[in-house]
Amino acid sequence: MHDIATIRANPEAFDAALKRRGAEPVADKIVALDARKREAQTRVQEAQSRRNEASKAIGQAMGQGDKDKAEALKAEVAEIKASMPEWEEAEQKAGAELTDLLARLPNIPADDVPEGADEEDNVEMAVWGEKREFAFEPKEHADIGPALGMDFETGAALSGARFTFLRGDIARLHRALAQFMLDKQTRENGYTECNPPVLVNDDAMYGTDKLPKFAEDSFQTTDGRWLVPTSEVPLTASVAGQIIDEPVEPIRLTAHTLCFRSEAGSAGRDTRGFIRQHQFEKVEMVSICRPEDSEAEHERMTACAEGILQALGLPYRKVLLCTGDMGFGAKKTYDLEVWLPGQGAYREISSCSNTGDFQARRMNARYKPEGEKKTRFVHTLNGSGLAVGRTLVAVMENYQQEDGSVTVPEVLAPYMGGVEKLAPQS
């Protein structure tokens, strides 16, 4: 959500920032709605004040025996009461229109975010790792996966497209990756492990900018709850409506959960394989901090995600997203793209975003600086540390052998019970 006072003070700057994201100018409409709301609000307050004064004067007039004055005052009070609903309705209507308009506008990009239309305009910031030289033609995970227990046919038979059934050691490897990620984030990177609900209400989804714009991308139950598209939603919303003590050190939360996305906006993309599923798992990182700390925390969070890839020995690149490719709620985003030799391409495996106070304003999450009377909005950040299924894909393609087996990365040995290689089964 945007600060209406800032828009009111400098509407031209707001429209210029929206233009960088490819959005049409809307400041004039916002300011006009705000003026209508404030005018109606003022009329209501003035009417309430005069009604109270007149009501008090009625009693005084009656006490003095001035019946004519009392009757005149009663008539005035009746007239005020009759006019108030009109202004109250005008205030409510303008306020609702203003809130809905603001809720559908994307976050303002940070000054150092490059301008661009799509992923072609993203900026490569760094490259890590050596791409493996294969003595054979590397295959895509979807080709070697079935013999290893990655059962696409059963998943589709049970649930439809974009569902997969994992069996045996590959299911264990998937679990091992999630456990390794959690241990890394909690033991080394200072995140507090959480186990949040994966069903949330409208407020949690709205506060984390998933509603109203992205309702079609999520699954909703028959009783109105939402299946989380990422545990960013419950982790970030855990401070909704609160005034927390000044977070001198950022509050860092992590969770490994199931995630669900309808992929409504991704029709036809990655329909083959395990990359884009309706149900998947992710280890999420969330930080809640003071505004002055969010830029440094963004760099730190991204480095925490990079550390997982480095420990697994997976080559990747770090990309700064342009204005046209950033997520709705982000002011700045780094994507980590892992190298998939089977595809011969880098593919996104983590997205780390600083949302500034955009989500905090929507969920009214604040803190009180020490020694100050007024509260301030916190800044919130989120990132994948990492997407478990996509990491499994990356391990399969980078550690594949000519016979179709997959070597287990050394760092996962403590989680695999002695299994060092996934061997194809007949």
Protein Blocks (a to p, Z undefined) as FASTA:
>chain_A
ZZfklmmmmmmlmmmmmmmnopacfklmmmmmmmmmmmmmmmmmmmmmmmmmmmmmmmmm
mmnopaklmmmmmmmmmmmmmmmmmmmmmmmmmmmmmmmmmmmpccdddfklccdfblml
pccfbdedjddddfbdcddfklmmmmnopafklmmmmnoghiacdehjllmmmmmmmmmm
mmmmmmmnopacddddfbdcfklmmmnopafklmmmpccdfkopacdfbfklmmmmmmgo
iacdddfbacddddddddddeklmmghiakgcjkbcfbdcdddddddddfklmmmmmmmm
mmmmmmmmmmnopacddddddfklpcfklcbdcddddddfknopacdfbdcddekjmlmm
mnopacddehiabdcdddddddddbdfklmmmmmmmmmpcfkopacddfklmmmnnopab
dcddZZ
